[in-house]
């Protein structure tokens, strides 16, 4: 096939450092002063890490950077709660956290709110090769022409197909429509294709993939709204055509990743779109009816090739950090080859550095990392709209796209409404 494409969790309050009331000897004070002169302490925050990756990469960093001590601040596992705690801290100009892990949709918001430290001067000083990373994560961390976040690990939309039914995946969306109609019913399947079309964030990622594959965008790199375009309209039209077809479940507009996974592992479909984790579920003998009969590749192409919606996390520095130089040393190392390798080998999350996929140690972590198709998928990843008001933009997209999916408005009206409503939201 030709590839055109691409510790119990507790809420941690932010406390102001308090002076102790106890008395210290002169010797103790001297030791304390010497210690502070020798090392700089920074605080690194991220949500709950159920792997040992955080422990391992902090240990390795401190060993190679003995002048910097990293304290790990565990934040809530719920992304929304984590986000809100960061906002609460940074809006009061708290300096307690120096470096934090950020969802790919946060950089523009935190940059606009003056919560994040611009990284361009550090990148230039240390001659960091941003081209060594996949393009999508770099773009996700860039807002208003400046870089605010460094890529750390990545995720992207993936196309799955049944190898006991078809020899290869359809190359274009039109090919998918033809094949899904043709092979539905084979090997006990009920459906030709599964995706996420419920009114939630997952549906937005699916829409971005359709739109980008036809050359469309919602917001461009200059923060201009460009949704009302022939390319975006064509992408919406193709998504609606697929969702309104006879080869998807009748209740596809209630499908999230969970419904997709459940139907897929039960052998109910020939093709499916989901995230890479579905490969593990597909080959889990305890839950899957299709073990050994699944492969994955890039999503089908539109006029401009294949596109996969970007997921993953990035590294950012608190603008109010009292130790920005030390914070950057940690970010630079962690987003580099050594840091990303340690993280991936201990968490099985995909690195953003293309070169690491040639590393035998990384390839042994997961079959996905050794699969050239997976690297192609990551190369084709595209960020969701990079904007400081992403939550509002996502709500607009969910509402307007759902109207199109349900047949309540045309693709043209959908694109026009998205354009007008996002422009109004940005102006406000």
C-alpha positions in Angstrom: 0.0 0.0 0.0 1.3 3.4 -0.9 1.6 5.6 2.1 0.9 9.3 1.4 0.3 9.8 5.0 1.3 10.3 7.6 0.7 6.6 47.1 -3.1 7.1 47.1 -4.0 10.1 45.1 -4.6 13.2 47.1 -5.3 16.7 46.0 -2.1 18.6 46.7 -2.7 22.1 47.9 -0.3 24.9 47.1 1.3 26.0 50.3 3.4 29.0 51.0 6.8 28.1 52.5 6.8 28.9 56.2 9.7 29.7 58.4 10.4 27.2 61.2 10.2 28.3 64.7 12.9 26.1 66.0 16.4 27.3 66.7 19.4 26.2 64.6 23.0 26.0 65.6 25.6 28.0 63.8 27.0 24.8 62.4 23.6 23.8 61.0 23.1 27.2 59.4 26.5 27.0 57.8 25.8 23.5 56.4 22.4 24.8 55.0 24.1 27.7 53.3 26.7 25.5 51.8 24.1 23.1 50.6 22.0 25.9 48.9 25.1 27.2 47.2 25.9 23.8 45.8 22.5 22.7 44.6 19.4 24.3 43.1 16.1 22.7 43.9 13.3 22.6 41.4 9.8 21.1 41.6 8.4 19.0 38.7 4.6 18.5 38.6 2.6 15.9 36.6 -0.5 13.8 37.1 -0.4 10.4 38.7 2.2 8.2 37.0 1.3 4.5 37.5 4.6 3.5 36.0 8.1 3.9 37.4 9.2 6.3 34.7 9.1 9.5 36.7 11.2 8.0 39.4 13.7 6.6 36.9 14.2 9.8 34.8 14.5 12.0 37.9 17.1 9.7 39.3 19.1 9.7 36.1 18.9 13.5 35.7 20.1 14.1 39.2 23.0 11.7 38.7 24.1 13.6 35.6 23.3 17.0 37.0 24.4 16.9 40.7 23.9 20.6 41.1 20.2 20.3 40.5 17.7 18.5 42.8 14.3 17.6 41.4 11.3 17.3 43.7 8.3 15.4 42.2 4.9 17.0 42.9 2.1 14.5 42.2 -1.0 16.1 40.8 -4.5 14.7 40.3 -4.9 11.9 37.7 -8.0 13.7 36.4 -6.7 16.0 33.7 -9.4 18.7 34.4 -8.6 18.8 38.1 -4.9 18.9 37.3 -5.4 21.8 34.9 -7.5 23.8 37.3 -4.9 23.4 40.1 -2.2 24.7 37.8 -4.4 27.7 36.9 -5.1 28.5 40.5 -1.4 28.4 41.4 -0.1 30.4 38.4 -2.9 33.0 38.5 -1.6 33.9 42.0 1.9 34.0 40.5 3.0 31.0 42.7 6.6 30.0 42.2 6.2 26.6 43.9 6.2 24.6 40.7 9.0 25.1 38.2 8.4 22.5 35.5 5.1 20.9 34.7 3.7 18.3 32.2 1.1 19.8 30.0 -1.6 18.4 27.7 -1.0 19.2 24.1 -4.0 21.5 24.1 -2.7 23.7 27.0 0.4 25.6 25.7 -1.5 28.4 23.9 -3.8 29.0 26.8 -1.0 29.1 29.4 1.1 31.4 27.1 -1.8 33.9 26.6 -2.5 33.9 30.3 1.2 34.7 31.1 1.6 31.5 33.0 4.4 30.0 30.8 7.9 30.9 30.1 8.9 31.4 26.5 11.6 28.9 25.5 13.1 30.4 22.3 16.1 32.0 23.9 17.0 28.7 25.6 16.5 26.7 22.5 18.7 29.1 20.5 21.4 29.2 23.2 21.7 25.5 23.4 21.2 25.0 19.6 18.3 22.5 20.2 17.3 20.8 16.9 13.5 21.1 16.9 13.4 19.3 13.6 14.5 16.1 15.4 11.0 15.9 16.9 7.8 15.0 15.0 6.3 18.1 13.5 2.9 17.8 15.2 4.1 18.1 18.8 6.4 21.0 18.0 3.5 22.9 16.4 1.3 22.1 19.4 3.8 23.9 21.6 4.1 26.9 19.4 1.8 29.9 19.7 2.1 33.4 18.3 5.3 32.5 16.6 7.1 31.4 19.8 7.8 28.1 21.4 6.3 27.6 24.9 6.5 23.8 25.3 8.9 21.0 24.5 7.6 17.7 23.2 7.9 14.8 25.6 5.7 11.9 24.5 3.1 11.6 21.8 -0.1 9.8 20.8 -2.0 9.8 17.5 -5.1 8.4 15.8 -4.6 5.0 14.2 -6.5 2.9 11.6 -7.1 -0.8 12.4 -8.1 -3.5 10.1 -8.9 -7.2 10.2 -6.2 -9.2 8.4 -8.4 -12.3 8.3 -10.8 -10.4 6.1 -8.7 -8.0 4.0 -5.1 -8.2 2.8 -4.4 -4.5 3.2 -6.1 -1.4 4.4 -8.0 1.0 2.1 -5.8 3.9 1.0 -8.3 6.7 0.7 -11.6 7.6 2.5 -13.5 6.7 -0.7 -11.7 3.3 -0.7 -12.8 2.8 2.9 -16.4 3.5 2.0 -16.2 0.9 -0.8 -14.4 -1.7 1.3 -16.6 -1.2 4.4 -19.7 -1.8 2.3 -18.1 -4.8 0.5 -16.7 -6.7 3.6 -19.3 -5.9 6.2 -20.7 -9.3 7.3 -17.5 -11.2 6.7 -16.2 -13.4 9.5 -19.3 -12.6 11.6 -18.9 -8.9 11.5 -21.9 -6.6 11.8 -20.2 -3.3 10.7 -17.7 -2.1 8.2 -16.2 0.8 10.3 -16.1 2.1 13.9 -15.1 5.5 15.0 -15.9 8.1 17.7 -18.9 10.3 16.9 -20.4 11.2 20.2 -20.6 14.8 21.1 -17.3 15.0 23.1 -13.6 15.7 22.6 -13.0 12.4 20.9 -15.3 13.4 18.1 -13.3 16.6 17.6 -10.2 14.6 17.0 -11.9 12.5 14.4 -13.2 15.6 12.7 -9.7 17.2 12.7 -8.4 14.1 10.9 -11.0 14.3 8.1 -10.6 18.0 7.7 -6.8 18.0 7.7 -6.7 15.1 5.2 -8.4 17.4 2.7 -6.2 20.4 3.5 -8.5 22.2 5.8 -7.8 23.9 9.2 -9.9 25.5 11.9 -7.3 28.0 13.1 -4.0 28.7 11.3 -0.5 29.3 12.7 -1.2 33.1 12.9 -4.3 32.5 15.1 -6.6 33.4 12.2 -9.9 31.5 12.0 -10.0 29.7 8.6 -12.7 27.2 9.1 -15.0 28.4 6.4 -13.0 27.0 3.4 -13.7 24.5 0.6 -11.2 22.2 2.1 -12.8 22.2 5.6 -16.2 21.7 4.0 -15.0 18.8 2.0 -13.6 17.1 5.1 -16.8 17.6 7.0 -18.8 16.2 4.1 -16.7 13.1 4.0 -17.0 12.5 7.8 -20.8 13.0 7.5 -20.9 10.6 4.6 -19.2 7.9 6.6 -21.2 8.4 9.8 -24.5 8.4 7.9 -23.6 5.2 6.0 -25.2 1.8 6.5 -21.8 0.2 7.5 -21.5 1.9 10.9 -23.6 1.2 14.0 -27.0 3.0 14.0 -26.0 4.6 17.3 -22.5 5.6 16.1 -23.2 9.1 17.4 -23.0 7.7 20.9 -19.7 6.0 20.4 -16.6 7.0 22.4 -13.3 5.1 22.6 -14.9 2.7 25.0 -17.8 1.7 22.8 -15.4 1.4 19.8 -13.0 -0.9 21.8 -15.8 -3.1 23.1 -17.3 -3.6 19.6 -13.9 -4.1 18.0 -12.5 -6.8 20.3 -15.8 -8.7 20.0 -15.1 -9.0 16.3 -18.0 -6.8 15.2 -16.2 -4.7 12.6 -13.8 -4.9 9.7 -12.2 -1.5 10.2 -11.9 0.9 13.1 -10.3 4.2 14.1 -8.9 4.5 17.7 -5.6 5.2 19.6 -2.6 2.8 19.6 -3.6 1.2 22.8 -6.3 -0.7 20.9 -3.6 -3.0 19.5 -3.0 -4.3 23.0 -6.7 -4.9 23.6 -7.0 -6.6 20.2 -4.4 -9.2 21.2 -5.5 -9.7 24.8 -6.7 -13.3 24.9 -8.9 -12.6 28.0 -11.1 -10.1 26.2 -10.6 -10.3 22.5 -12.2 -12.5 19.9 -9.8 -11.4 17.2 -6.3 -12.2 18.6 -3.7 -12.4 15.9 -6.0 -11.0 13.2 -5.4 -7.3 13.5 -3.0 -4.9 11.9 -2.8 -1.1 12.0 -1.7 1.7 9.6 -2.2 5.3 8.8 -5.7 6.6 8.5 -7.2 6.8 5.0 -6.1 9.8 2.8 -8.1 12.7 1.5 -7.0 15.0 -1.3 -3.9 16.1 0.8 -2.9 12.7 2.3 -3.4 11.2 5.7 -3.7 13.0 9.0 -3.8 11.7 12.5 -5.0 13.9 15.4 -2.2 14.6 17.9 -2.4 13.5 21.6 0.3 13.4 24.2 2.0 15.6 26.7 4.6 18.4 26.7 7.1 20.0 29.1 6.6 23.7 30.2 8.2 26.1 32.6 6.3 28.3 35.1 6.9 31.9 34.2 7.2 32.7 37.9 9.8 30.0 38.6 12.7 31.4 40.7 15.1 29.0 39.0 14.4 29.2 35.2 17.9 28.2 34.2 17.8 25.0 36.2 14.2 24.4 35.1 15.4 24.6 31.4 18.3 22.2 32.1 15.7 19.7 33.3 13.3 20.3 30.4 16.1 20.2 27.8 17.5 16.9 29.1 14.1 15.3 29.6 12.9 16.2 26.1 16.2 15.0 24.6 17.3 11.5 23.7 18.3 10.3 27.1 15.3 11.6 29.0 12.8 10.4 26.4 14.4 7.0 26.1 14.2 6.4 29.9 10.6 7.6 29.9 9.5 5.4 27.0 11.3 2.3 28.3 9.7 2.6 31.7 6.2 3.8 30.6 5.8 2.4 27.1 4.7 5.9 25.9 5.9 6.8 22.4 8.8 9.3 22.2 8.6 12.4 20.0 12.1 12.0 18.6 12.0 10.2 15.3 15.6 8.9 15.8 14.7 6.9 18.9 12.5 4.6 16.8 15.8 3.2 15.3 17.0 2.3 18.8 16.8 -1.4 19.5 16.1 -0.9 23.2 13.1 1.3 22.3 11.9 -1.2 19.6 12.0 -4.0 22.2 9.6 -2.0 24.5 6.6 -2.4 22.2 6.0 -4.0 18.8 4.5 -0.6 17.8 7.8 1.2 18.2 9.4 -1.2 15.8 6.6 -0.8 13.2 7.5 1.7 10.4 3.7 2.2 9.9 3.5 3.6 13.5 6.3 6.1 12.8 4.5 7.2 9.7 1.4 7.8 11.7 3.3 10.0 14.2 4.9 11.9 11.3 1.4 12.6 10.0 0.0 13.8 13.4 -1.6 17.2 13.4 -2.5 19.3 16.5 -6.0 20.3 17.4 -6.5 24.1 17.0 -3.7 25.9 18.8 -5.5 28.7 20.6 -5.7 30.2 24.1 -9.4 29.5 24.2 -9.3 25.9 23.2 -12.1 24.7 25.6 -14.5 27.2 24.0 -13.4 26.2 20.5 -13.9 22.5 21.3 -17.4 23.2 22.6 -18.2 25.1 19.4 -16.8 22.3 17.2 -18.7 19.6 19.2 -22.0 21.4 18.9 -21.8 22.4 15.2 -20.3 19.1 14.0 -23.0 17.1 15.8 -25.6 19.1 14.0 -24.0 18.1 10.7 -23.7 14.4 11.8 -27.3 14.3 12.8 -28.4 15.8 9.5 -29.6 19.1 11.0 -27.4 21.3 8.9 -25.2 21.2 5.8 -21.4 21.0 5.8 -21.4 24.6 4.4 -23.5 25.9 7.2 -21.4 24.0 9.7 -18.2 25.5 8.5 -19.7 29.0 8.4 -21.1 28.7 11.9 -17.8 27.4 13.2 -16.0 30.3 11.6 -18.4 33.0 13.0 -18.7 31.5 16.5 -14.9 31.0 17.0 -14.2 34.6 15.7 -16.8 35.9 18.2 -15.2 33.9 21.0 -11.7 35.2 20.2 -13.0 38.8 20.0 -14.6 38.4 23.5 
